[in-house]
Amino acid sequence: MIIQIVLVPALVLAVVLSLRSRASLRGQARRKIFAAVTVLAGALAVLFPDLLQALADVTGVTRGTDLLLYALALVVVYLVGSTSARFREQEARLVLLARQVALSEAALRHVEAMAAASEEPADELPVRSHHPVHQRAAHG
């Protein structure tokens, strides 16, 4: 059956494309093209159902609705992988942002502590106790 030869590589391609990075312009263009093709194919299937049946006959699928189901399954696989990749990227951005906020707050606290410490009179500053350094006897 032709449909098996088409669906297996299409499934692999859907998974690979969905898991790729979202940041590139190429990835953004690919998603927009994919969305446009999906909408166009859906409109054609609704307007010309006989065309869908003819395509099903050519690919060896019994009914046009089965072919549509296969196509929708590919779209769902792509969307699940794409959403998963987007979630991972957003999570990584959130972790970086949280780290930056934590470092900024720590730096601010340090600056405030240094400013407060410099305002104390010199005779009230805490003095660290001095502990003499003991040297070990050399064993020879």
N, C-alpha and C positions, 0 to 999 in steps of 0.2 A: 504494500500500500504506500502510495506517495505521501500520505499524511504523516506516517511514522518517520519517514526520511526528513520531512520538514519540521515536525514538532520537536524531535529530540535536540537538534542543533538550536532551534529557536528557544527551547527551554534553557539550555546552557547559556546562550547569548543573553537571555533575559536576566539570569542570575548574575552573570559577570558584569553586565552593564549597570545593574541596580546596585551593586556593591562598590562601584568605583567612586572616586572622590567627587564631591559636589561643588568644590570651590572653583574649578576651572571654567573658563568661558565655553570650552568645547562641551563639557558636561551639561551646562545650562542650556546650550543650543540643542543638544541631543534630547534633553527632556522636553523642550518646547516642540521639537519636531515629532517626537513620539506622541505627545498629547494631540497635536494637530492630526496626525495620521489616524490615531484612535478615534477621534471625533469624526473624521471623514469616513472611515470604514463603518462606524456605527450608523451614520446618516445614510450611506449607500445601502447598508443591509436593511434599513427600515424602508427606504424609498423603492428599492429594487430587490425584493425577497427572492425572485427567480434567479437573479444574478448570484446570490448566496448559494442557492441550490445547485446552480450550474458549477460554481467553484467547488462545492462539496462533491459533486459527481466526478470532476476532474481529479480531485485529490483522493478519491476512494472512500469518502465518508458517506454514510447512508443518507443523512438528512442535513440540510443547511443549518438547522438549529444545533446539531451536534458540533458542526464546524465552528459556529459562533461560541458554543460552550468551550471548545478547545482554545479559541482565541482569547476569550475572557479569562480562562485559567492562566494563560501566559501573562496577561495584563496584571492579574492579581499577584502572581509570583514576582513580577517586576516591582509592583508597588510595595509589597511586603519587604523585599530586599532594600529598596530605595528608602523606605521609611526607617528601616533598621540602621542603615548607613548614616542617614541624616541625624538620627537620634544619637548615635555614637559621636558624630562630629560636634553636635551641640553640647553633649556631655563633656567632651574634651575642652571646648571653649569655656564652659561654665567652671571647670576645675581651674583653668588658667586665670579666669577672672577672680575667682575666690582667693587664689594664691596672691594675686596682685593686691587685692583689697587687704588681705591679712598683712602683707609686707608694708603697705602704706600705713595702716593703722599702727603697726609696731614701730615704724620710723617716726610717726607723729608722737607716739607715747615717749619714745626715746628723746626726741627734741624737747618735749615738754618737761621731762624729768631733768634734762641737762639745764634747761632755763630755770627751773625751780631750784636746782642745786646751786646755781651760780648766784642766786639771790640771797642765800644764807650767809650770815657773817662768818668770817674766816675762823674766829675762835670757837664757833659752834659746830664746825664740820667734824664729822666722825673721824677718829684717828684709828687706823688699823694697827693692831698689836703686832709687834715684830717678834718673830720666832727665829731663834738662831738656827743656822744650818748645821746639822751634825754630819760630820764626815765619817765614813766607815773606815775602820783600820784595814790596811791592805794585808791580805793573807798571802804569805810568800812561801 
